Amino acid sequence: MTNTFYWIAAALLLGVLIMAHELGHFWFARRLGIRVMSFGIGFGPKLWSHKARSGITYVLRVLPLGGYCRYYGEDEAVEGDAGPEIVDGAFYRQPVWKRALSTFAGPLMNMVVAVLALFTLYAFLGLPTAVLPVIERVEPNTPASEAGLLPGDEFTSVNGEAVTSSDSVRAVVMDTPSGGSVEIIVERGGVPVTVTVSPRPLDPQADSPQIGIRFKQAYTRMGIVDSMKYSVLSAGATVAGMADFLGGLVTRQQDAGGLVGPFGTIRMVAEQTELGGAREYLQMAALISVNLGFINMLPIPGLDGSRLLFLLIEKIRRKRMDPNKEGIVHLVGIALLMLLMLPVYIRDIMGLF
């Protein structure tokens, strides 16, 4: 069972990435002269709130799985008894380009965070370059653990054939017929050790035989320029993969079973971090951050992409959309999105148990 520490680290990661998204909106709005009413992180019962001298109310709630940056006059032109400074800084009074930039800033910040996470990974921990025929981890209750294989064992021979790479070990294991066995020679502390392993399917969704080990990965640290280059390229590749996945869902060529909600994301991060440590944590941080930015740019009512679409329509029409009607569209869109994601949320929660 995954250690509690990794669950906490995973939840904090998701909270930080969501906060980064909202900070993007917040920071750009402040720099552009747009009045911010409140800035909040999380949802559920309120843990803490504070109204600063600037008039901004900061809120922290129990579950760090959401957030918001609320502008004055964002959805309707209510001036009330507000002073001229606040009215002039209201969202609806700003030029379209300012509103669009502050809206786009959230997804942009997610992309920046992803690139920084990947840059840290490549520059300080290294880029994966090869998989060595050396055991890094042995999963419990698997053929490998039952045969006595240990972390640090280096494969030298499989069924009498010299091992040249981790792929050659995998090939022999996967070609082993049901009920068959593999004779393996490993080097342990400079001494050859011979074991017999009986591979079997370990994943209920796959029928290929396995022995239950994780090979050691070789890494090469990169220079500053190359690290930044590969970080941008990796983030771009992730966006392309997301677009391809979404296209598959629309055309029904892709199963939606791969979708996960916030609870499923936390579980995935916790499990992967326990297996791969800091490297996997940074990799997951980049992946989730890109996902947050990409999804928020989709033209779905309630998301940033939809707000940008409304701003584009306003620019073309040279007339602001009715804020009440626009607000209803966003509200209905969010409700429908939550309804569509309900099976995913239920599956996530069931997966926790």
C-alpha positions in Angstrom: 0.0 0.0 0.0 1.3 3.5 -0.9 2.9 5.3 2.0 0.9 8.2 3.5 3.8 10.6 2.8 3.4 10.1 -1.0 -0.4 10.8 -0.8 0.3 14.1 1.0 3.0 15.0 -1.5 0.7 14.2 -4.4 -2.2 16.3 -3.0 0.2 19.2 -2.4 1.5 18.9 -5.9 -2.0 19.2 -7.4 -2.8 22.1 -5.1 0.4 23.9 -6.1 -0.3 23.5 -9.8 -3.8 24.8 -9.5 -2.5 27.7 -7.4 0.0 28.5 -10.2 -2.8 28.6 -12.7 -4.8 31.1 -10.6 -1.6 33.1 -9.8 -1.2 33.5 -13.5 -4.6 35.2 -13.7 -3.9 37.2 -10.6 -0.5 38.5 -11.4 -1.4 39.6 -15.0 -4.6 41.2 -13.8 -2.8 43.2 -11.2 -0.1 44.3 -13.7 -2.8 45.3 -16.2 -4.8 47.4 -13.7 -7.7 45.0 -13.4 -9.3 45.1 -10.0 -9.2 41.7 -8.2 -12.0 41.0 -5.7 -10.9 37.7 -4.3 -8.3 35.0 -4.7 -9.0 31.5 -3.4 -7.4 28.1 -3.4 -9.4 24.9 -2.8 -13.0 24.1 -2.3 -15.2 23.0 0.6 -15.3 24.5 4.1 -13.2 27.7 4.6 -10.0 27.3 6.6 -8.8 30.9 6.5 -9.6 34.2 4.9 -8.1 37.7 5.0 -9.1 41.0 3.4 -5.9 42.9 2.5 -5.6 46.7 2.3 -5.8 46.4 -1.4 -9.4 45.2 -1.0 -8.6 41.7 -2.2 -10.0 38.9 -0.1 -7.7 35.8 0.1 -9.3 32.5 0.9 -8.0 29.0 1.7 -10.4 26.1 1.8 -10.1 22.5 2.9 -9.5 20.6 -0.3 -6.7 22.0 -2.5 -8.3 20.7 -5.7 -9.6 23.9 -7.2 -9.2 27.7 -7.1 -10.4 31.0 -8.5 -9.3 34.6 -9.2 -12.4 36.7 -9.2 -12.3 40.2 -10.8 -14.6 43.1 -10.0 -17.3 43.3 -12.6 -16.2 40.1 -14.3 -19.7 38.8 -15.1 -21.9 41.9 -14.8 -21.5 45.6 -14.8 -22.5 46.2 -11.2 -21.1 49.5 -9.9 -23.1 50.1 -6.8 -21.5 52.3 -4.3 -17.9 51.5 -5.4 -15.5 54.4 -5.8 -14.3 55.6 -9.2 -10.9 53.8 -8.9 -12.6 50.4 -8.4 -15.2 51.1 -11.2 -12.4 52.1 -13.6 -10.5 48.9 -12.8 -13.5 46.7 -13.3 -13.0 43.8 -15.6 -15.8 44.7 -18.0 -14.3 48.2 -18.5 -10.9 46.9 -19.8 -10.0 46.7 -23.4 -10.5 43.2 -25.0 -6.8 42.6 -25.2 -6.3 43.2 -21.5 -9.1 40.8 -20.6 -7.9 38.2 -23.1 -4.3 38.4 -21.7 -5.4 38.0 -18.1 -7.6 35.1 -19.1 -4.9 33.4 -21.1 -2.4 33.9 -18.3 -3.7 30.9 -16.3 -3.0 28.2 -19.0 0.2 30.1 -19.9 1.5 29.8 -16.3 0.8 26.0 -16.4 3.0 25.7 -19.4 5.7 27.7 -17.8 5.6 25.5 -14.7 5.7 22.4 -16.8 8.8 23.6 -18.7 10.5 24.6 -15.4 9.8 21.2 -13.9 11.3 19.4 -17.0 14.2 21.8 -17.0 15.0 20.9 -13.4 14.7 17.2 -14.2 17.0 17.3 -17.2 19.6 19.8 -15.9 20.0 18.5 -12.4 18.8 14.9 -12.4 19.5 14.0 -16.0 17.8 12.8 -19.2 17.1 9.1 -19.4 19.5 7.6 -22.0 19.4 3.8 -21.5 17.8 1.0 -19.5 20.5 -1.2 -18.0 20.1 -4.9 -17.5 20.4 -4.3 -13.7 17.5 -4.8 -11.3 16.4 -1.6 -9.5 13.3 -2.9 -7.8 11.7 -6.3 -7.2 7.9 -6.3 -6.8 6.6 -8.4 -3.9 4.7 -11.6 -4.6 6.1 -12.0 -8.1 8.1 -14.7 -9.9 11.3 -12.6 -9.4 10.8 -12.3 -5.6 9.9 -15.9 -5.3 13.0 -16.9 -7.2 15.2 -14.8 -4.9 16.3 -12.0 -7.3 17.4 -8.9 -5.5 17.9 -5.2 -6.4 21.4 -4.6 -7.8 21.5 -8.0 -9.5 23.0 -7.7 -13.0 21.8 -10.1 -15.7 24.6 -11.9 -17.5 22.8 -14.8 -19.1 19.3 -15.9 -19.9 18.6 -19.5 -21.0 22.3 -19.8 -21.9 22.4 -16.7 -24.1 24.6 -13.7 -23.1 22.6 -10.6 -22.1 23.4 -7.5 -24.1 20.6 -5.3 -22.9 17.4 -5.2 -20.8 15.4 -5.7 -24.0 17.0 -9.1 -24.5 15.8 -10.1 -21.1 12.3 -8.9 -21.8 12.2 -10.7 -25.1 13.0 -14.1 -23.5 10.6 -13.6 -20.6 7.7 -12.6 -22.9 8.3 -15.5 -25.3 8.1 -18.0 -22.4 5.1 -20.4 -22.9 2.6 -20.8 -20.1 3.9 -22.9 -17.4 7.5 -22.6 -18.7 10.6 -21.4 -16.9 13.7 -19.3 -17.6 17.2 -20.0 -16.3 18.8 -16.7 -15.3 22.4 -16.0 -14.3 23.0 -12.7 -12.5 26.1 -11.2 -11.0 25.6 -10.3 -7.3 28.5 -8.7 -5.5 30.9 -10.0 -8.1 29.7 -13.6 -7.7 27.5 -15.4 -10.4 24.2 -16.6 -9.1 21.8 -18.9 -11.0 18.1 -18.8 -10.5 15.1 -20.3 -12.2 12.1 -18.1 -12.8 8.6 -19.0 -14.0 7.1 -15.9 -15.7 3.3 -15.4 -15.5 0.9 -12.6 -16.4 0.9 -10.0 -13.5 -1.5 -7.5 -15.0 -5.2 -8.5 -15.3 -5.5 -6.4 -18.4 -2.5 -8.0 -20.2 -1.8 -11.7 -21.0 2.0 -11.3 -21.6 4.2 -13.1 -19.0 6.3 -11.0 -16.6 8.6 -11.7 -13.7 8.0 -8.5 -11.7 11.2 -6.4 -11.8 12.0 -2.8 -12.6 15.3 -2.2 -14.5 17.7 0.5 -13.6 17.7 3.6 -15.7 20.8 5.4 -16.8 20.7 9.2 -16.9 22.8 11.9 -18.4 22.8 15.5 -17.1 22.4 18.1 -19.8 23.7 21.6 -20.2 21.5 24.7 -19.5 20.7 25.3 -23.2 20.0 21.7 -24.1 17.9 21.3 -20.9 15.7 24.2 -21.8 15.4 23.0 -25.4 14.3 19.5 -24.4 12.0 20.9 -21.8 10.1 23.0 -24.4 10.1 20.1 -26.9 8.8 17.6 -24.2 6.0 20.0 -23.2 5.1 20.5 -26.8 5.0 16.7 -27.4 2.7 16.3 -24.4 0.3 18.9 -25.8 0.3 17.0 -29.1 -0.4 13.8 -27.3 -3.3 15.4 -25.4 -4.8 16.8 -28.7 -4.5 13.3 -30.3 -6.2 11.7 -27.3 -9.0 14.2 -27.4 -9.4 13.7 -31.1 -9.7 10.0 -30.5 -12.5 10.6 -27.9 -14.4 12.8 -30.3 -14.2 10.3 -33.1 -14.9 7.4 -30.7 -11.6 5.7 -31.7 -10.3 6.2 -28.1 -11.7 4.7 -24.9 -12.5 7.2 -22.2 -11.2 4.7 -19.6 -7.9 6.5 -19.5 -9.5 9.7 -18.1 -8.9 10.4 -14.4 -10.2 13.1 -12.1 -8.5 14.9 -9.2 -8.6 11.9 -6.9 -7.3 9.5 -9.6 -4.6 12.0 -10.4 -3.5 12.1 -6.7 -3.4 8.3 -6.5 -1.4 8.1 -9.8 1.2 10.7 -8.6 1.5 9.0 -5.2 2.1 5.5 -6.7 4.5 6.7 -9.4 6.5 8.9 -6.9 6.9 5.9 -4.5 8.3 3.9 -7.4 10.5 6.6 -9.1 11.2 9.2 -6.4 12.0 12.8 -7.3 12.4 12.1 -11.0 8.9 10.7 -11.3 7.5 13.5 -9.2 8.9 16.2 -11.5 7.8 14.2 -14.5 4.3 14.0 -13.2 4.3 17.6 -12.2 5.1 18.6 -15.8 2.5 16.2 -17.3 -0.3 17.4 -15.0 0.6 21.1 -15.5 0.4 20.7 -19.3 -2.9 18.9 -18.9 -4.3 21.7 -16.8 -3.2 24.3 -19.3 -4.4 22.4 -22.3 -7.8 21.5 -20.9 -8.5 25.0 -19.8 -7.9 26.3 -23.3 -10.7 24.1 -24.7 -13.7 26.2 -25.8 -15.9 24.6 -23.2 -18.3 26.9 -21.3 -16.8 27.7 -17.9 -13.2 27.2 -18.9 -10.7 29.9 -20.0 -10.9 28.8 -23.7 -14.6 29.6 -23.7 -14.0 33.0 -22.1 -11.5 33.8 -24.8 -14.0 32.7 -27.5 -16.5 35.2 -26.1 -13.9 37.9 -26.1 -13.1 37.1 -29.7 -16.8 37.4 -30.6 -17.0 40.7 -28.8 -14.0 42.0 -30.7 -15.6 41.0 -34.0 -19.0 42.4 -33.1 -17.5 45.5 -31.4 -20.1 45.1 -28.8 -20.0 43.3 -25.5 -22.0 40.1 -25.0 -24.8 40.4 -22.5 -23.0 39.5 -19.2 -26.1 37.8 -17.8 -26.5 35.5 -20.8 -22.7 34.8 -20.9 -22.8 34.0 -17.2 -25.7 31.5 -17.7 -23.7 29.8 -20.5 -20.7 29.4 -18.3 -22.8 28.1 -15.4 -24.7 25.6 -17.5 -21.4 24.5 -19.2 -19.7 23.8 -15.8 -22.8 21.9 -14.6 -22.8 19.7 -17.8 -19.0 19.2 -17.5 -19.4 18.0 -13.9 -22.2 15.7 -14.9 -20.2 14.2 -17.8 -17.2 13.7 -15.4 -19.3 12.2 -12.7 -18.5 8.5 -13.8 -14.8 9.4 -13.7 -15.0 10.9 -10.2 -16.9 7.8 -9.0 -14.3 5.5 -10.6 -11.5 7.5 -9.0 -13.1 7.3 -5.5 -13.7 3.6 -5.8 -10.1 3.2 -6.9 -8.9 4.7 -3.6 -10.4 1.7 -1.8 
